[in-house]
Amino acid sequence: MGLEGIVSKRADAPYRSGVQTSWLKVKCIKSDTFPIVAFVEKLGAHPRRIASLYIGRWEGDRLLYAGKAQSGYSLTTARHVRERLDPLIIGKSPLSEPIVKPKATWIRPEVLAEVQFSGVTDRGILREAVFKGLREDLVTIPAKSPAPSKRREAVGQHGVPRENILQLLPDAVSPSKEELVRYWERVADQALIHLRRRPLKLVRHAFGATFYHKGKLPEIPAAVHQLRVQKREGGEGVRVWVDDLAGLLGLVEMDAVEVHPW
């Protein structure tokens, strides 16, 4: 709704002018995931730790400055974040529009942070940014500018769970779901000669990235069947299989843009 906050009062309290304890103002707090682009070192600290983080935001395929998270760090967190970011240090800003930050130690924007904030300025800078933690469960996927075609639009910079990526396909051009539905409706009879009741490995397009999927699958439609398989390295895995057009369309619902039969 774009509200800055909500003002409320006790239901049984009368309306009176002036300062009243029966009125309460609650600020609306937002939270999102952003790539870390730099840190500021806590001078004189032993062991070394950060004092604050500079964060970025993706706008199309450009990485822009989004502000500074100066609070939200315990001593333990500040040391851990510093240890995590040290291997990523680079000599110049990764931002598409460099800014002057003399205290910044620039890094490759490969680590995401969960940041709480109260709002965003007209220039895209977060207000009252507070660090809430690293998102090690996500991998950075730069959002791409929409192409002048019917390809699916990128969802944005939010990432894909690492455990679901076998291999990223950064140069892949993924069709829209509508294009896939029309394709399977046209070739289903012929395709099912080769795909029916065969375990399938999926290439998916989700969160703006195309990748060979591994691990836990998203919600599986009823027309898509599951098969438990024994993994070569031990343990059980799950493969999906289909036997009709409804199953092929179910794969589209699962964001599958390509299938590889066993």
Summary of the structure (lengths in Angstrom):
residues: 262
radius of gyration: 24.0
end to end distance: 48.3
largest distance: 77.9
contacts: 691
relative contact order: 0.12
helix: 17%
strand: 38%
